[in-house]
Amino acid sequence: MLPVVQLLHNVRTQWDSLFFMICRYRVLRQAIEMLFRHPAHQKTLLPLVPTDAEWKKLRDFEVILQVPHTVQQVLSKQKTPVLSSAIPVYECFIYSWEYMAKNNPSLSYFINERLKWAYKYYKKMLRPTIYLIACVSL
């Protein structure tokens, strides 16, 4: 039996909304395929049925996006996240993606494109003045 769920929206301010939509889409795979294959929709929707390779690619993206989602969850548990705790968590995030890219060649392009942005942001976080202020606030 499939779960009863509500519609999810892409929210620009919630970067992990894409992660949630992919998870939801995969959970509803059976229902989606049944709808697409229904005789009333065969002409229009049947060509759009995702292939097994496309479902696998969605799973891959889910795995990729799980890492920053987990980081966001860890930082959200703190009442007041500070830079001194964010840096080690962010480093763990970068290491996880680097490891994933190294060990999954088929995913490396997508991960490495996002890592470019992550490295740029990381360099800003490590500016001496900002990091010093964060450490003193401990």
Secondary structure, 3 states (H helix, E strand, C coil): CCCCCCCCCCCCCCCCHHHHHHHHHHHCHHHHHHHHHCHHHHHHHHHHCCCHHHHHHHHHHHHHHHHHHHHHHHHHCCCCCCHHHHHHHHHHHHHHHHHHHHHCHHHHHHHHHHHHHHHHHHHHHCCHHHHHHHHHCC
